[in-house]
Amino acid sequence: MRRIIVLLTLMLLANIGYAQEGWLIPFAAAYQPDVDKFNAVFARHGLPVAAKRQFGWGIEIRSATGGFLVGPLFFRTWHDASNTSFQLRSEALGIFGEIGLKLTPIRLLTLVPMIGIGGINHSFAIQERSGDKTLDSLIEHPGRVVNISPGMKLGGMAALELGLIARTNSGNYGLALRAGYLYSPLELVWRQSNGSEVTGVPDTRLGGLFFSAGLVLMPEPQTVSSYP
């Protein structure tokens, strides 16, 4: 996680330094993974179920190349649920390289149809609730903890973004709203955190509807004048 954030920060600095038009968009995200079949299994065994829509955050960095916007996108969403016996976390990660066509039908409105390719991951973490314990008793009886995931899988994204952007003396700033879909066609092999395969897993694919609302930050490029 930290390596991804550091990488995106370095790419941002490169864009600000060299691109004629650089976009930074931190955003709130909503993602709808395919959890129905898993929830049926969880409910059958008395576990809490995952929400059909989970929320989180993300960030994307773009640079203008002709009429196109190109750059990386990262997001993380999650949902926590619990009952008297267990806690469940459903979590998704995605990182994509995207390209979008910048359309400006009127002055303040920007439309960006976009596609992207990258990786998607989804995981479930199940932990038995044990209440307050001493350190000795926790070490002796840590409780049941299970983490399963198919790992990061190659996937694609298609989305449409609507932006309302105003120009100021220091740059362009505004709001970006996006709706799209993520999908990976690859067959999944779910594994525990120690690498052991989990069999009997519902037949699902990674992907689902994806929404975001973000702030568009486009500072004016810095120019440096040199004198002989």
TORLONU-237039 format. One record per residue (C-alpha): y, z, x. Coordinates in steps of 0.05 Angstrom, whole numbers, plus 5000, padded with zeros to 4 digits. Layout:
<nodes>
YZX...
</nodes>
This chain:
<nodes>
500050005000505050205054503349585095504849145035511549485023513449415097511448675097515748535035521648915066521148485130520847855088526948085049530948195113528947505137531247195071537847555072539047345144537346605138537046365066543046055033541046394968536547014969533947374907531448084906528448304839525649014831522349044763518649464712511949154694507049164637500048874645494348794596487648774634480948654600478649364588475349334518468149284543469249834594472350274541466250194497461850454555466651014570466951244498459351224492458951724549464452184525469751954574477051814559478851074550483950644585490050384549490049644533496949594563498849944628505650014660508350044730513249714778513949124825518448744870519548014887523547644939525746924932529546414972532445764945529545104970532944534936532044664861526045114873525345864884519846084932517446764953512547344947511347804888507848484887506348944828502449584813500849844744496650434721494650874662492051594663487851884607483952534600479852964553477053664561471753444611474252834650480352474676480751704680485651264718485750514707489850174761491649454778494849124838497248414848500548034904502447294896506146744930510246404875514345774866519045664808523745124783530745384774534045114710541145294688542445024618548845424612553045814662550146514654543046324633537546154682530545924663525045944716518145664698513645894754506545874781503446304835497046414874494747054906490247654893488748134835485048794837483049284783479849964792477450564752477451274779473451794741474052534759470753134727475653674706473954334738479954784728482755274779478255434838478455774905477955324965470955584981468355444911471754754911468254564976461554814950462254484881467553934886465653624819463952904803468752364828467351624819471751034840469550324824472949654838471048924850476248894906481948394912480147724881483547054886487546904823493246514794499546644753503546234704509946514675516746364646522846774666529546824630535347074672542347294652546347274717553747394728557747194790562147694826566047694891560248054927554647624898550747474835547548034793543848054728537548164688530947784691525747794635518847474646512547354606506347044635498847074646494547264706487447024715481847014765475746584748471346904801465147294783465948034797461448504836463749214824462749724880463750454892468750674945463050754995461150014985454950124942454249624886454749834813449949464767449949414691457549304690460548934630461648194641469248134649474347754689480747994722487147784688491247864625498247824597503848034643510948234627516748464669524048664664527948684729534748704762537048074798540648234863543547634900548547864953553147344982550547075049554047365110557746855152559446955225565246585257565146455332571146295374571245935440
</nodes>
